[in-house]
Amino acid sequence: MAKARMGLYAVKGDTLTRTHEFCPKCGPGVFLASHTGKGEKVPRRSCGKCGYSEIERRKGKSPDRPAG
């Protein structure tokens, strides 16, 4: 389990910085996982505890909306 947590932090000099954001519903200590696979149309982040997810917007593009 410790190996999985190593990717959530980056060491720069004497400081430790988080590489992922916390879940806004669960609070500090629960990170959002990043999903950017080949099958993913739009990169997204999700919480494994509560199921919260958010879609990252691409720069210069509006979100895809169904015609109608």
Buried (B, 14 or more C-beta within 10 A) or exposed (E): EEEEEEEEEEEEEEEEEEEEEBBEEBEEEBBBEEBEEEEEEEEBBBBEEEEBEEBEEEEEEEEEEEEE
